[in-house]
């Protein structure tokens, strides 16, 4: 999209502020209408839940997420619709012109994510969004989303990722992500952040940030899961919503949904204090029920049953596997497995291996590790499994479908984002080579 490196030169905050000023982005209004979602896993689903709730409330709602899964335009949505090609081209040209001038003056390069964040800010302003949800790229301290100045933010979860940038301990990583919230604001933390509560509370104290935690101040109860969806009860700040429903599968989605509800309620209390409780509850119920987010335990075919999941950290893969078994049963699965070159195949293989007796290892077109290498990792993790290798995803689709049909089994494609989306694209008749993730 932008002819820019992934990262710019050093810390981006000053040049990003200059870019937003050059584009005449009203940062005071941006702060007033926006919330920010950070975290290691679950950011996209949480942002989607929050945006769907805002839309159900009748607010014109912007949603900025990354990465996209099928089309670049998906990153910029208003009321659930991706930006059109003409608007995208027009705003791209305007931003590139501004970037060229600022880069020349500052002798600094911008990064591609910085340009995309600026495009989202400008697009949502042009569309006069009443509410906007921004997903962070990496961290929060030096991420462009910090310039939103969000009074309400979240850390969905914390795991070891991007440690060279964020730090080599969970305390350092959660601190970095927490810095996306402005002083005096409120951060909603996911359930897996609870062990870090003493550190988080002290870290936020000097900036007068209120720290709220799922399964602490934010209650979840009566959880149930089936192949068609999940139900749960939610309690927070005087609200008590029973039997909320979502079609997004995975027990981790209840954490994400609870964060999204709390985030929206906090924002609404400040932005629209006179709204009725009945209207608020109705919007939350509708938003959760109608939220869609592809690639997360997504059923892409019924005969044979085929599920793909884009989780690509050990913890994310572990949670998805548990939810797959809860929703669709533990037996009768064929695993199609692949990881990216920059991921630790042994760790992810160890999470999955023992649950499958038939495993097909393959290499994604985009950044895929060699099939032979990940097959070796799988054999080490489960010597009893029948481990097959295919050089391409196309071959993996054909082999998995043939085995599943002849043996009356189910297919699970997991281990990496590129693997899952390429598998889904090919299974639906498309070409993995036509996808452009970067």
C-alpha positions in Angstrom: 0.0 0.0 0.0 2.6 2.5 1.1 6.2 2.3 -0.3 7.6 2.5 3.2 9.6 0.2 5.5 7.7 -1.6 8.2 9.2 0.6 10.8 10.4 4.2 10.6 13.5 5.8 12.0 13.5 5.5 15.8 10.6 6.7 18.0 7.7 8.0 15.8 5.7 10.2 18.2 7.1 13.6 17.2 6.9 13.0 13.4 3.5 11.4 13.8 2.2 14.5 15.7 3.6 16.6 12.8 1.8 14.4 10.2 -1.5 14.6 12.0 -1.2 18.4 12.2 -0.3 18.5 8.5 -3.4 16.5 7.7 -5.6 18.8 9.9 -6.6 15.9 12.2 -8.6 17.4 15.1 -6.8 15.5 17.9 -9.1 16.9 20.6 -12.1 15.4 18.9 -10.1 12.2 18.1 -9.5 11.7 21.8 -13.2 12.4 22.7 -14.6 9.8 20.3 -11.9 7.0 20.6 -10.8 4.0 22.6 -7.6 2.0 22.1 -7.1 -1.8 22.3 -3.7 -3.2 23.0 -2.5 -6.6 24.0 -0.6 -9.7 22.9 -3.6 -11.9 21.9 -7.2 -11.0 21.3 -6.9 -7.4 20.2 -8.7 -7.8 16.9 -11.7 -9.7 18.4 -12.0 -7.2 21.3 -11.9 -4.3 18.9 -14.5 -5.9 16.7 -16.8 -6.5 19.7 -16.5 -2.9 20.8 -17.1 -1.5 17.4 -20.1 -3.7 16.8 -21.6 -2.5 20.1 -21.1 1.1 19.1 -22.7 0.5 15.7 -25.6 -1.3 17.4 -26.0 1.8 19.6 -26.6 3.9 16.5 -23.2 5.6 16.5 -21.3 6.0 13.3 -18.4 3.8 14.2 -14.8 3.6 12.9 -12.6 0.5 13.3 -8.9 0.4 12.6 -7.2 -3.1 12.9 -4.2 -5.0 11.6 -3.2 -7.1 10.0 -5.8 -7.6 7.4 -6.6 -11.2 6.5 -7.9 -11.1 2.9 -7.9 -7.5 1.6 -6.0 -4.5 2.7 -9.2 -2.4 2.8 -10.3 -4.4 5.8 -8.0 -2.4 8.1 -10.3 0.7 7.8 -14.0 0.2 8.4 -16.9 2.5 9.1 -20.1 0.8 10.3 -18.7 -2.6 9.4 -17.9 -1.7 5.8 -14.3 -1.6 4.5 -13.0 1.6 2.9 -13.7 1.8 -0.8 -10.9 1.8 -3.4 -11.4 5.4 -4.5 -11.3 6.8 -0.9 -8.3 4.6 -0.2 -6.4 5.9 -3.2 -7.3 9.5 -2.6 -6.3 9.5 1.1 -3.1 7.5 0.3 -2.0 10.2 -2.1 -2.7 13.0 0.4 -0.8 11.2 3.2 2.2 10.3 0.9 2.5 14.0 0.0 2.5 15.1 3.6 5.0 12.3 4.6 7.4 13.3 1.8 7.5 16.9 3.0 7.9 16.0 6.7 10.5 13.3 6.0 12.6 15.8 4.0 12.4 18.4 6.7 13.1 16.0 9.6 15.5 13.7 7.6 13.6 10.8 9.0 11.7 7.9 7.4 8.1 7.0 8.3 7.0 3.4 8.8 4.1 1.8 6.9 2.0 1.4 10.1 2.4 5.1 10.9 1.0 6.0 7.5 -1.9 3.6 8.0 -2.7 5.0 11.4 -2.8 8.5 9.9 -5.1 7.3 7.1 -7.5 5.8 9.7 -7.6 9.1 11.7 -8.2 11.1 8.5 -10.9 8.7 7.2 -12.8 8.5 10.4 -12.7 12.3 10.7 -14.0 12.7 7.1 -16.8 10.3 7.8 -17.7 12.2 11.0 -17.5 9.1 13.2 -19.2 9.4 16.6 -17.1 6.5 18.0 -13.8 5.0 16.9 -11.9 1.9 18.0 -8.1 1.7 17.3 -6.1 -1.5 17.6 -2.5 -1.0 18.5 0.3 -2.3 16.3 3.1 -3.3 18.7 3.0 -2.3 22.4 1.7 1.1 23.3 4.4 3.4 24.6 5.8 4.3 21.2 3.0 2.9 19.0 1.2 5.6 16.8 -2.1 4.9 18.7 -0.6 6.7 21.7 -1.3 9.9 19.8 -5.1 9.2 20.2 -4.6 10.2 23.8 -7.2 7.6 24.8 -8.9 8.1 28.1 -10.1 4.5 27.9 -7.9 1.7 26.8 -7.4 -2.0 27.3 -4.7 -4.7 27.5 -6.4 -7.8 26.3 -3.6 -10.2 27.4 0.1 -10.3 27.8 2.6 -12.8 26.4 6.2 -13.0 25.4 6.2 -11.3 21.9 8.4 -8.6 20.3 10.6 -8.9 23.3 13.4 -7.0 21.5 11.2 -4.0 21.4 8.9 -4.4 24.4 11.2 -6.0 27.0 12.1 -9.5 28.2 9.7 -9.8 31.1 5.9 -9.7 31.3 6.1 -6.7 33.6 8.0 -4.8 31.0 5.7 -5.8 28.2 2.5 -5.0 30.1 4.0 -1.6 31.1 4.7 -0.7 27.5 1.2 -1.7 26.4 -0.3 0.3 29.3 1.3 3.5 28.1 -1.2 3.8 25.2 -3.6 5.3 27.8 -3.4 8.9 28.8 -2.8 10.2 32.4 -6.0 10.1 34.4 -7.6 7.5 32.2 -8.8 3.9 32.8 -7.3 0.7 31.5 -9.3 -2.6 31.3 -7.0 -5.6 31.7 -7.8 -9.2 30.5 -7.9 -12.2 32.8 -4.4 -13.3 32.1 -3.0 -10.0 33.4 -4.3 -10.7 36.9 -1.1 -12.3 38.2 0.6 -9.0 37.3 -1.9 -6.9 39.2 0.5 -5.6 42.0 3.0 -4.4 39.4 0.3 -2.9 37.1 -1.4 -1.0 40.0 1.9 0.5 41.1 3.0 1.3 37.6 -0.2 3.2 36.8 -0.5 4.9 40.2 1.8 7.9 39.4 -0.2 8.7 36.3 -3.5 8.4 38.1 -4.7 5.6 35.8 -7.5 3.4 37.1 -6.7 -0.4 36.6 -9.7 -2.7 36.1 -9.4 -6.5 35.7 -11.6 -9.2 34.1 -12.6 -11.7 36.8 -12.0 -9.0 39.5 -13.9 -5.8 39.2 -15.4 -7.1 35.9 -17.4 -10.3 36.5 -18.1 -13.2 34.1 -20.3 -16.1 35.0 -22.5 -19.0 33.8 -20.3 -19.6 30.7 -21.5 -22.2 28.1 -20.1 -23.1 24.7 -21.6 -25.0 21.8 -20.8 -25.4 18.1 -23.2 -22.4 17.4 -21.9 -19.9 19.9 -21.4 -19.0 23.6 -23.4 -17.5 26.4 -22.3 -15.8 29.6 -23.3 -13.3 32.3 -21.6 -10.0 32.8 -21.4 -7.7 35.8 -19.6 -4.4 36.1 -20.3 -1.0 37.7 -23.9 -1.6 38.5 -24.7 -3.4 35.3 -25.8 -7.0 35.4 -26.4 -8.5 32.0 -27.6 -12.1 32.0 -27.3 -14.6 29.1 -25.3 -12.5 26.6 -24.6 -14.3 23.4 -21.8 -14.3 20.8 -21.2 -16.4 17.7 -17.4 -16.1 18.0 -16.1 -19.3 19.5 -13.4 -19.8 22.1 -13.4 -19.4 25.8 -10.9 -16.6 25.3 -13.6 -14.7 23.4 -15.5 -14.3 26.7 -12.5 -12.4 28.1 -12.4 -10.3 24.9 -16.2 -9.6 25.0 -16.1 -8.6 28.7 -13.2 -6.1 28.0 -15.1 -4.7 25.0 -18.3 -4.2 27.0 -16.5 -2.5 29.9 -14.5 -0.3 27.5 -17.7 0.8 25.8 -19.6 1.4 29.0 -16.7 3.5 30.4 -16.6 5.6 27.2 -20.4 6.0 27.0 -20.6 7.1 30.6 -18.4 10.1 29.8 -19.4 10.8 26.2 -23.2 10.2 26.5 -24.0 10.3 30.2 -27.8 10.7 29.7 -28.3 7.5 27.7 -30.9 5.1 29.2 -29.8 1.7 30.7 -32.3 -0.1 28.5 -30.8 1.3 25.3 -27.3 0.5 26.5 -28.1 -3.1 27.3 -29.9 -3.6 24.0 -26.9 -2.3 22.0 -24.5 -4.5 23.9 -26.7 -7.6 23.3 -27.0 -6.9 19.6 -23.4 -5.9 19.2 -22.0 -9.1 20.8 -24.5 -11.3 18.9 -23.7 -9.6 15.5 -19.9 -9.3 15.8 -18.0 -11.2 13.3 -14.2 -11.7 13.1 -12.8 -14.1 10.5 -10.0 -16.6 11.1 -10.8 -17.3 14.8 -12.0 -20.8 15.1 -13.8 -20.1 11.8 -15.9 -22.9 10.2 -15.1 -22.6 6.5 -16.8 -25.9 5.4 -19.3 -28.4 6.8 -18.6 -31.5 4.7 -16.1 -32.4 5.9 -16.2 -30.0 8.9 -13.2 -27.7 8.5 -12.1 -25.1 11.0 -9.2 -22.6 10.7 -7.6 -20.5 13.4 -5.0 -17.8 13.0 -3.5 -18.1 16.6 0.3 -18.0 16.3 1.6 -17.8 19.9 1.8 -20.9 22.1 -0.7 -19.4 24.5 -3.1 -18.4 21.7 -2.8 -21.8 20.1 -3.4 -23.6 23.4 -6.6 -21.6 24.1 -8.0 -22.2 20.6 -7.3 -25.9 20.8 -9.2 -26.2 24.1 -12.1 -24.2 22.7 -12.2 -26.3 19.5 -12.6 -29.5 21.6 -15.3 -27.9 23.7 -17.3 -26.7 20.7 -16.8 -29.5 18.2 -15.5 -32.5 20.2 -12.0 -33.8 20.8 -11.9 -36.8 18.5 -11.7 -37.4 14.8 -9.5 -34.5 13.8 -6.8 -34.2 11.1 -4.4 -31.3 11.9 -3.0 -29.2 9.0 0.0 -27.5 10.6 2.4 -24.7 9.6 4.2 -21.9 11.3 6.0 -18.7 10.1 9.8 -18.6 9.8 10.1 -16.2 12.8 8.1 -18.5 15.1 9.3 -21.3 17.4 7.9 -24.4 15.7 8.9 -26.7 18.6 6.9 -24.7 21.2 3.8 -24.5 19.0 4.1 -28.1 17.9 4.3 -29.2 21.6 1.0 -27.5 22.3 -0.9 -29.3 19.4 0.9 -32.6 18.8 -0.7 -34.8 21.5 -4.2 -34.1 20.5 -3.9 -35.4 16.9 -3.0 -38.8 15.5 -2.9 -37.6 11.9 -0.9 -34.4 11.1 -0.2 -32.8 7.7 2.8 -30.3 7.9 3.1 -27.8 5.1 4.6 -24.4 4.2 2.7 -21.2 3.7 3.5 -19.2 0.6 4.0 -16.1 2.9 6.9 -16.6 5.3 6.3 -20.3 5.8 8.8 -22.4 7.6 10.0 -25.5 5.7 7.5 -28.4 5.9 10.3 -30.8 6.6 11.5 -28.8 9.6 8.1 -28.5 11.2 7.4 -32.1 10.5 10.5 -33.0 12.5 9.2 -30.9 15.4 5.9 -32.7 15.3 7.5 -36.1 15.2 9.6 -35.1 18.3 6.5 -34.0 20.1 4.3 -37.0 19.1 6.3 -40.0 17.8 3.1 -42.1 17.5 1.3 -39.7 15.1 1.1 -40.3 11.4 3.0 -37.2 10.1 2.7 -36.2 6.4 4.5 -33.4 4.6 3.3 -31.4 1.6 5.4 -28.8 -0.1 2.5 -26.4 -0.7 -0.8 -25.4 0.9 -2.6 -26.5 -2.2 -1.3 -30.1 -1.7 -2.3 -29.9 2.0 -5.8 -28.9 1.1 -6.2 -31.8 -1.3 -4.6 -34.4 1.0 -6.6 -33.3 4.1 -9.9 -33.3 2.2 -9.1 -36.7 0.8 -8.3 -38.2 4.2 -11.2 -36.6 6.0 -13.7 -37.7 3.3 -12.5 -41.3 3.2 -12.1 -41.6 7.0 -15.1 -39.5 8.0 -13.0 -37.1 9.9 -12.7 -33.3 10.6 -10.0 -30.9 9.6 -8.3 -28.2 11.8 -5.8 -25.8 10.1 -3.8 -24.1 12.7 -0.3 -22.9 13.9 0.1 -19.7 12.0 -1.9 -16.8 10.6 -0.6 -17.2 7.1 -1.2 -20.9 7.2 -4.8 -20.6 8.3 -5.8 -17.8 5.8 -4.1 -19.4 2.9 -5.7 -22.7 3.7 -9.2 -21.0 3.8 -8.6 -19.1 0.6 -7.5 -22.2 -1.4 -10.3 -24.4 0.1 -12.8 -21.8 -1.2 -11.3 -21.8 -4.7 -8.9 -18.9 -4.5 -5.1 -18.6 -4.8 -2.7 -18.1 -1.9 -0.4 -16.2 -4.2 -3.0 -13.5 -4.7 -3.0 -12.6 -1.0 -0.9 -9.7 0.1 -0.6 -9.6 3.9 2.1 -6.9 4.3 
